Amino acid sequence: MKKISMIFLSLVVIFIITGCGAIGKKEKKLVCTTTQDEEGMNIEQVMSMTYKNDKLKYMTMEVNAKIKDSSIQDNWEEYKKMLDSESKTFDKEGISLKVNVNDKNYEYKVILDIDVEKVSEEDLEEQGLSGLKDDTNSLEENKKSAEEDGATCVVK
């Protein structure tokens, strides 16, 4: 009986250490990327969505525009002003938008971070993302949809 208890206790410890006791509670991350080359610029979009128990908890969207055309590079300051007018940096509860500019490489990057549980519906609506808190699509459903739209997706 003592051997059986020790074996059982050993198995419990192994489950706790390896995380196997938390089956169904692990976080999974869906990362989808699209790249477009248009009008002298390369635009890469990366969307990272973190799910727990197949429910969206956190999302990051990054858009990185790299200017390759010399005529746009020559007007870089005007181009930045135009983008700055559309991408105002802010930080509110559950949502933030950051802008990173690399003048040397003619890159303009916008990063939107959303904590789905903390963000208000009003703040989501301002970003054109109303209804995100009520989204019932699973990780696999969102992966399929993004791939149908031309994205390359991986689950981590």
trRosetta pair geometry for C-beta under 8 A, 3 or more apart (Angstrom, degrees):
i j d omega theta_ij theta_ji phi_ij phi_ji
1 4 5.7 -53 -152 35 35 112
1 5 6.5 37 150 -19 66 105
2 5 5.7 -53 -151 36 33 113
2 6 6.4 33 152 -19 66 106
3 6 5.7 -55 -147 37 32 111
3 7 6.3 33 154 -19 66 105
4 7 5.7 -52 -147 36 31 111
4 8 6.2 32 154 -18 65 107
5 8 5.7 -55 -146 38 30 111
5 9 6.1 30 155 -19 65 109
6 9 5.7 -53 -143 39 29 112
6 10 6.2 35 153 -22 63 105
7 10 5.6 -53 -149 35 30 113
7 11 6.5 30 153 -19 63 104
8 11 5.8 -55 -151 35 31 111
8 12 6.5 33 151 -20 64 105
9 12 5.6 -52 -149 34 33 114
9 13 6.5 34 152 -19 65 104
10 13 5.7 -54 -150 36 32 111
10 14 6.4 33 152 -20 65 105
11 14 5.6 -52 -147 36 33 113
11 15 6.4 35 154 -19 65 104
12 15 5.8 -54 -150 35 31 112
12 16 6.4 29 153 -18 64 106
12 21 7.9 47 -157 -78 61 132
13 16 5.8 -56 -148 37 31 110
13 17 6.2 27 156 -17 67 109
14 17 5.9 -57 -143 39 29 108
14 18 6.0 7 166 -1 66 115
14 20 7.4 3 125 30 79 128
15 18 6.5 -68 -137 49 22 96
15 19 8.0 -105 174 70 52 12
15 20 4.5 -93 -139 71 72 101
15 21 4.2 91 148 -51 106 94
16 19 8.0 28 177 -68 23 29
16 21 5.5 4 -83 3 51 141
19 22 5.2 -52 -172 37 74 112
19 26 7.0 74 159 -84 127 111
20 23 6.3 9 -175 -52 54 95
22 25 4.3 -86 178 58 91 117
22 26 6.2 111 116 -55 107 76
23 26 7.7 -27 -134 -10 29 102
24 53 6.3 41 161 -110 79 81
25 52 7.0 11 -170 -171 53 95
25 53 6.4 -8 -112 -63 48 93
26 52 7.7 -146 113 -131 23 72
27 50 5.7 -3 -174 -173 118 99
27 51 6.7 152 -157 78 64 46
27 52 5.0 -37 -97 -85 77 84
27 57 7.4 -73 -126 35 109 141
28 50 7.5 160 83 -153 38 54
28 51 5.0 -16 62 61 87 100
28 52 7.9 160 19 -83 66 38
28 139 5.8 -8 95 -100 127 167
28 155 5.9 -7 179 -171 113 102
28 156 7.1 154 -166 75 63 48
29 48 6.1 -4 -175 -171 109 93
29 49 6.9 157 -156 79 59 44
29 50 5.1 -24 -101 -99 83 70
29 51 7.4 178 -86 18 32 74
29 155 7.1 148 78 -159 48 53
29 156 4.5 -18 64 59 103 99
30 48 7.3 162 84 -153 50 44
30 49 4.6 -10 58 58 99 98
30 51 6.9 43 -8 -11 102 113
30 139 5.2 176 -46 -157 128 95
30 142 6.2 117 104 93 167 116
30 143 5.6 -127 -142 -75 131 95
30 146 7.9 146 156 17 123 150
30 153 6.1 -5 -173 -168 92 115
30 154 7.7 167 -151 84 50 38
30 155 5.7 -23 -98 -102 68 72
30 156 8.0 -173 -76 19 22 74
31 46 6.7 -8 -169 -170 92 95
31 47 7.3 167 -150 86 45 49
31 48 4.9 -5 -104 -105 82 80
31 49 7.9 -173 -74 23 40 63
31 153 6.7 158 84 -150 45 62
31 154 5.4 -13 61 59 95 84
31 155 8.0 169 20 -91 72 24
31 156 6.4 30 -3 -8 114 114
32 46 7.3 160 83 -153 46 48
32 47 4.9 -9 58 58 95 96
32 48 8.0 -174 23 -75 62 39
32 49 7.9 13 4 3 101 103
32 143 7.3 -176 -73 -124 116 60
32 146 4.3 -56 -134 162 159 152
32 147 7.7 -123 -129 -58 117 63
32 151 4.1 29 179 157 109 141
32 152 6.9 157 -153 76 61 38
32 153 4.2 -21 -97 -94 85 92
33 44 6.8 -13 -165 -171 99 93
33 45 6.9 158 -152 84 50 55
33 46 5.0 -9 -101 -102 84 76
33 47 7.9 -171 -74 23 40 64
33 151 6.2 140 63 -162 29 87
33 152 5.3 -25 62 60 87 91
33 153 7.7 167 16 -81 63 45
34 44 7.4 169 87 -152 47 48
34 45 4.8 -1 56 55 92 103
34 149 7.7 -57 -78 117 141 95
34 150 5.8 68 -122 107 116 95
34 151 4.7 -72 -58 -100 95 75
34 152 7.4 150 -80 12 50 72
35 42 6.8 -8 -170 -174 98 93
35 43 7.1 161 -154 85 49 51
35 44 4.9 -11 -104 -104 84 76
35 45 7.7 -168 -75 22 39 67
36 42 7.4 164 85 -156 47 48
36 43 4.8 -8 59 58 95 99
36 45 8.0 25 2 -4 100 103
37 41 7.5 -176 -149 93 51 38
37 42 5.3 -19 -101 -103 76 74
37 43 7.9 -179 -81 20 29 69
38 41 6.3 -19 71 62 65 80
38 43 6.8 -18 29 7 102 114
39 69 7.1 -56 150 -20 55 149
40 67 6.6 16 135 -160 94 70
40 68 5.5 -153 -177 68 61 77
40 69 2.3 -20 -154 -27 135 129
40 71 7.0 -87 -116 51 170 91
40 72 5.2 154 115 -1 137 130
41 65 5.4 3 174 -171 132 94
41 66 6.3 158 -161 79 76 45
41 67 5.1 -36 -103 -106 97 51
41 68 6.1 167 -99 15 35 82
41 69 6.8 -65 -46 5 66 101
41 72 6.7 -57 -57 81 104 169
42 65 7.4 154 79 -155 47 47
42 66 4.6 -10 58 58 97 102
42 68 6.2 65 -14 -25 93 121
43 63 6.7 -9 -169 -170 97 91
43 64 7.2 159 -153 81 49 48
43 65 5.1 -12 -102 -102 82 75
43 66 7.8 -169 -75 23 37 67
44 62 7.9 -4 109 112 87 96
44 63 7.5 164 84 -153 48 44
44 64 4.8 -10 59 59 95 100
44 66 7.7 27 0 -3 100 105
45 61 7.3 -13 -168 -169 91 88
45 62 7.1 164 -152 87 45 57
45 63 5.2 -7 -104 -104 81 76
45 64 7.9 -174 -76 22 37 67
46 60 7.8 -4 111 110 92 94
46 61 7.5 163 86 -154 52 42
46 62 4.6 0 55 55 96 104
46 64 7.8 19 3 1 101 106
47 59 7.0 -12 -171 -168 89 98
47 60 7.3 169 -152 87 44 53
47 61 5.1 -6 -107 -107 80 77
47 62 7.8 -165 -73 25 40 64
47 146 7.3 -142 61 -121 131 141
47 151 7.6 -37 33 -139 111 154
48 59 6.9 160 86 -154 55 50
48 60 4.6 1 55 55 103 97
48 61 7.9 -163 25 -72 65 37
48 62 8.0 28 -1 0 100 101
49 56 5.8 -48 -173 -129 112 101
49 58 7.4 160 -156 87 44 53
49 59 4.9 -5 -107 -106 74 87
49 139 7.3 178 102 -120 117 82
49 142 6.5 -34 59 118 163 156
50 56 7.6 102 76 -154 48 56
50 57 5.2 -58 101 63 93 97
50 58 4.1 8 45 56 117 98
50 59 7.3 -148 20 -69 72 45
51 54 5.7 12 169 -125 129 23
51 55 6.2 142 -156 60 82 28
51 56 5.8 -45 -97 -89 79 43
51 57 6.5 141 -122 4 24 90
51 138 7.8 61 -142 -168 155 58
51 139 4.7 -101 -6 -66 162 114
52 55 6.2 -34 69 58 63 84
52 57 5.1 33 9 -32 102 140
54 138 4.8 -21 -172 -136 112 93
54 139 5.9 -110 -133 -4 71 95
56 59 6.6 6 -175 -51 115 108
56 116 5.4 100 121 -36 91 168
56 132 7.5 -95 104 174 146 84
56 135 5.8 12 23 81 139 120
56 137 7.9 34 -30 69 120 79
56 142 7.9 83 -73 -36 119 157
57 115 7.6 -20 158 -156 68 63
57 116 5.7 -150 -164 40 21 114
57 117 6.4 -8 -150 -23 73 107
58 113 7.8 -13 -172 -170 94 83
58 114 6.9 164 -157 89 50 60
58 115 5.6 -17 -108 -112 85 56
58 116 6.4 -130 -73 -1 31 90
59 113 7.6 164 90 -154 52 41
59 114 4.6 -4 60 58 92 107
59 116 6.6 71 -2 -52 99 103
59 132 7.6 -98 17 -172 150 135
60 111 6.7 -12 -169 -169 98 91
60 112 7.0 159 -155 84 48 54
60 113 5.1 -9 -106 -105 84 71
60 114 7.5 -173 -76 22 40 69
61 111 7.4 162 84 -153 51 44
61 112 4.5 -2 55 56 98 104
61 114 8.0 27 0 -1 95 108
62 109 6.5 -8 -169 -170 96 100
62 110 7.2 163 -151 84 48 52
62 111 5.0 -6 -103 -104 83 78
62 112 7.8 -165 -71 25 41 65
63 109 7.0 168 86 -150 49 52
63 110 4.9 0 54 53 97 98
64 107 6.3 -8 -172 -168 93 106
64 108 7.5 160 -153 82 47 44
64 109 4.4 -5 -106 -105 80 92
64 110 8.0 -163 -72 26 44 58
65 83 7.7 -144 42 -106 144 148
65 107 6.9 159 83 -153 52 54
65 108 4.8 -9 58 59 102 94
65 109 7.5 -168 24 -75 62 46
66 105 6.9 -43 -137 145 98 99
66 106 6.5 89 -165 98 57 83
66 107 5.1 -15 -101 -101 73 85
67 72 4.8 -136 -157 108 121 121
67 73 5.5 157 125 -72 124 75
67 76 6.9 -171 56 -105 164 92
67 79 7.1 76 -83 121 147 166
67 106 3.8 -86 53 151 105 124
67 107 7.5 -147 10 -73 77 38
67 108 7.8 53 -27 -1 101 99
68 106 7.8 172 -60 91 32 136
69 72 4.5 72 77 12 101 106
69 73 6.7 -172 93 -10 49 88
70 73 5.2 -53 -142 40 37 117
70 74 6.1 45 155 -27 67 101
71 74 5.7 -45 -148 29 31 115
71 75 6.9 5 155 5 60 107
72 75 6.0 -71 -151 53 35 94
72 76 7.1 79 144 -78 63 61
72 79 5.9 62 -173 -69 89 151
72 106 7.7 107 111 -171 98 137
73 76 5.5 3 -160 -56 40 106
73 106 5.3 -62 -111 -93 91 151
75 78 4.7 -40 174 42 94 116
75 79 5.7 104 113 -29 85 97
76 79 5.5 -59 -145 38 31 114
76 80 6.2 33 157 -21 67 104
76 103 7.0 104 148 -145 143 78
76 106 5.9 -108 -114 -118 124 95
77 80 5.8 -51 -148 34 30 111
77 81 6.6 33 152 -21 62 104
78 81 5.6 -51 -150 33 34 114
78 82 6.5 36 151 -20 64 103
79 82 5.8 -53 -154 33 32 113
79 83 6.5 25 152 -12 65 107
79 108 7.8 -135 131 -34 103 146
80 83 5.8 -59 -147 42 33 107
80 84 5.9 37 154 -24 69 108
80 101 6.3 50 -132 -133 122 142
80 108 6.6 -175 -110 -93 75 127
81 84 5.6 -52 -141 36 29 114
81 85 6.5 33 156 -24 62 102
82 85 6.0 -55 -156 28 28 111
82 86 7.1 12 151 -6 60 109
83 86 5.9 -67 -155 43 37 104
83 87 5.7 -8 162 16 76 118
83 99 7.9 146 133 -144 106 134
83 108 5.3 16 130 179 170 155
83 110 8.0 -140 177 -52 111 118
84 87 6.3 -76 -126 58 26 84
84 88 7.8 70 175 -82 60 55
84 99 7.2 113 -110 159 70 171
87 97 6.8 -146 -170 157 80 127
87 99 5.3 116 127 -84 122 126
87 110 5.0 -107 -142 -106 143 128
88 97 7.1 71 87 88 52 133
89 97 5.9 -152 -131 98 41 82
89 98 5.9 39 -129 -120 101 40
89 99 5.4 -105 -67 10 100 96
90 95 7.9 15 102 114 103 89
90 96 6.6 -151 99 -142 58 56
90 97 5.4 36 41 39 77 97
91 96 4.3 11 -114 -117 69 108
91 97 7.9 -140 -67 33 53 53
92 95 5.3 1 65 64 95 86
92 96 6.9 177 29 -79 54 62
92 119 7.7 83 99 -128 103 78
92 120 7.9 -65 137 20 130 104
92 123 5.6 -153 88 -118 147 145
93 118 5.6 -114 157 157 87 109
93 119 7.1 173 111 -101 67 44
93 120 7.4 66 79 -20 100 94
94 114 6.7 24 157 -160 77 60
94 115 4.4 -111 -139 63 68 93
94 116 7.6 150 -169 -48 112 5
94 117 7.3 -143 -123 77 119 48
94 118 3.2 -168 -85 102 106 88
94 119 3.1 -161 130 -65 126 58
94 120 6.9 140 55 -10 138 57
94 123 7.0 134 81 71 105 150
95 112 7.4 -9 -165 -172 88 86
95 113 7.0 169 -146 89 41 60
95 114 5.1 6 -105 -110 84 73
95 115 7.3 -129 -56 28 52 70
95 119 4.5 71 -39 -115 105 118
95 123 5.0 172 35 143 147 133
95 124 7.2 -167 -74 -72 152 62
95 127 7.2 -143 -173 -19 143 146
96 112 7.5 176 89 -148 46 46
96 113 5.0 3 54 53 89 102
97 110 6.8 -10 -170 -171 96 93
97 111 7.1 159 -154 83 48 51
97 112 5.1 -10 -103 -101 82 76
97 113 7.9 -168 -76 22 37 67
97 127 7.7 175 -62 -104 128 124
98 110 7.5 159 83 -156 48 46
98 111 4.7 -10 59 59 95 102
98 113 7.8 25 2 -3 103 104
99 108 7.4 -19 -166 -169 98 80
99 109 7.0 149 -159 83 49 56
99 110 5.6 -16 -103 -102 75 69
99 111 7.8 -172 -77 20 29 74
100 107 7.9 -10 111 116 89 102
100 108 7.9 158 85 -158 54 36
100 109 4.4 -11 61 63 96 109
100 111 7.2 34 -3 -7 105 112
101 107 7.2 164 -156 90 42 63
101 108 5.7 -2 -111 -110 78 67
101 109 7.5 -164 -74 27 36 72
102 105 4.6 -1 123 45 122 98
102 106 7.4 -36 94 26 81 15
102 107 4.1 16 49 52 109 104
102 108 7.9 -139 31 -62 68 36
102 109 7.7 41 -4 -4 98 106
103 106 7.3 22 -165 -76 32 44
112 127 6.8 128 -150 -155 144 145
114 119 5.5 -26 -159 -36 88 152
114 124 7.5 69 -138 -100 135 93
114 129 7.5 -96 -92 116 160 164
114 132 7.2 -19 153 132 155 156
115 118 4.2 18 101 33 117 110
115 119 6.0 151 70 -29 63 90
116 119 6.3 -48 -127 27 24 110
116 132 6.4 -125 -125 134 101 104
116 133 5.9 158 -176 -105 87 65
119 123 5.4 -117 -172 76 93 124
119 124 5.8 96 136 -53 125 96
119 132 7.9 0 83 82 135 125
119 133 7.2 -151 78 -70 94 110
120 123 4.7 94 61 6 86 100
120 124 7.1 -150 96 -3 48 85
121 124 5.5 -54 -151 38 36 114
121 125 6.2 42 150 -26 67 104
121 130 6.5 55 -175 -136 86 80
121 133 6.1 -84 -86 15 86 136
122 125 5.6 -51 -149 32 30 115
122 126 6.8 36 151 -23 61 101
123 126 5.7 -46 -153 28 36 115
123 127 7.0 20 153 -5 62 106
124 127 6.0 -70 -158 45 35 102
124 129 4.4 -94 -172 87 87 93
124 130 5.5 130 113 -90 101 43
124 131 7.7 -157 130 27 136 38
124 132 5.2 -144 -153 27 142 116
124 133 6.8 -145 -21 -21 163 97
125 128 7.6 45 -172 -74 34 19
125 129 7.3 -112 -71 60 23 55
125 130 4.2 37 -96 -73 77 107
129 132 4.7 6 158 -34 100 129
131 134 5.3 -66 -161 49 62 107
131 135 6.6 92 139 -58 79 78
132 135 5.5 -22 -158 -18 40 118
137 141 4.1 -129 -166 92 93 127
137 142 5.0 112 126 -54 126 87
137 145 7.4 -25 -165 -4 153 141
138 141 4.7 99 50 5 75 102
138 142 7.1 -145 92 -1 39 86
139 142 6.0 -62 -150 41 28 106
139 143 6.2 32 152 -23 65 108
139 155 6.8 80 157 -115 129 119
140 143 5.5 -50 -143 34 32 116
140 144 6.4 34 157 -20 64 104
141 144 5.9 -53 -149 35 30 111
141 145 6.4 29 153 -18 63 108
142 145 5.6 -54 -145 39 33 113
142 146 6.2 33 157 -19 67 107
143 146 6.0 -57 -147 37 27 108
143 147 6.3 23 157 -15 63 110
143 153 4.8 180 -146 121 85 156
143 155 6.9 -34 -91 -60 146 103
144 147 5.9 -59 -147 39 28 109
144 148 6.3 31 154 -21 64 107
145 148 5.7 -54 -150 34 30 113
145 149 6.6 22 152 -12 63 107
146 149 5.7 -62 -153 41 34 108
146 151 4.1 -43 161 50 94 137
146 153 5.3 97 90 -58 127 132
147 150 7.7 142 -172 3 32 6
147 151 5.8 -88 -83 67 39 76
147 152 7.4 61 -112 -107 81 27
147 153 5.6 -91 -62 12 95 116
